[in-house]
Amino acid sequence: MFDTMDQNGSGTIDFKELLCGLSTALRGAPEQRLDFYFNLYDMNGSGSIDEDEIYRLLERGHSSASSMNSQSTKAMLEQHGLTDLDADGDGHISHEEFIQAVNKNPEIMKIFGQVVH
């Protein structure tokens, strides 16, 4: 979350960056929130969300996630309707795939929001 809010890359979050980040995450326009959440979970800045980043997402939202394996991860993704995120099946969720999946199923944003709140 730190890197997402540190908009100028200074290594610190000033008051304005903090307020803007929180405002975007909690009350931003849908497009802003989608970008914020995508960037939040693209922890390595690669432009896509990979399996490791999904594990981290699920760990934050579920205490049982630390003992997850590949099959239980798939089950957790199915439970939350996240299986459609990786539309092309390449193991990474691109920004475009993320936007399309959320537009198709807006409930996904509730799952991402639960992890942040």
N, C-alpha and C positions, 0 to 999 in steps of 0.2 A: 504494500500500500504506500510505503514511503516514496518509492521511485515514481509512482503514479501521481502523487501530489507534489513532488519536487519538480515543478514544471520547467524551471530554468536550469536544472541540473547542477545546482550549487552545492549539493550535499547537505543542505538544510531546508527545512520547510518554514517559510515565514508565515506571518499571520494571514496575509492575503491568500497565499497558496493553500493554507489549511481551510480557510473559509470557502474558497472556490471549489476545492476538492470535495468537501462535505456537502456543499450546496449541490454540486453536480451529481454526486452519488445518491443523495436523498431526495432532491427535488428538481433535478435538471430535466430538460426536455428529453423525451424518449431516446432520440438519437445521441444526445450527450451522455446519457446513462449507459447506453449500449457501448459507446466508445470507452467510457470510464471502466466498466466492468471487464471488457475485453482486455484493455491495457493492464488492468489489475491482475488478471490471471495469466497474461503473457509475461510471466515473471522474468524471463531472460531476454525480452525485447526482440524475439525472433520474427515477430509478425504472425505467429500462430500459437495456439495453445496445444501443447503435446500431452502425452499420457501422464508424465510426471507432474505436470501442472494440474491436470485433472485430479490426480491423487491428492495433491495439496488442497485443492478446492473442497474435495469430499472430506478430508481430514478436519478441516476447519468447521464443517457443518455437522459432522457426525463423530462422536467419540469412538465408535467401533471401527472407524476407517483405518486405524493403524494396523489392524490385523488382516487387511484386505489382500486378496490375490486377484489375478486377472479375471476369474469367473465372478468373484463377488463384486468386483468393480463394475463389470457389465451389468450385474443384477441391480446394483445401486443406481447406475445410469438409467436403466430401464424403469426403475421405481420412480425416478424423478423426471422421466420423459426427456432425458438428455442423449438418447441414442442417435437421434437425428442430427446432432451437431456436426459430426464428421461425415458430411454428405458424400464425399468422394472416397471414403474409406482408406485414406492414406495415413491414418494415425495421428493427424494433426488437424486442428480446427482453425481454419483461416478466418480472418476478419469477416469476409463475405459470407462464409458458411455460418458463422455466429449470428450475423445480422439476419440472414434468411431463416435460420431456425427459430430465432426469437420472434420474428414477424409471423411465422407459421404457428408458433406456440408461445404466446406471451407469458404463460405461467413460468417459463424458464427464468424470467427476470426475478420472480419471487425467490427462486432457489439461490440465485446469485446474491440477491439482496439479503437473504437470511444469513449468509456466511459473513457478510460485512457488518451487520448490525450487532 
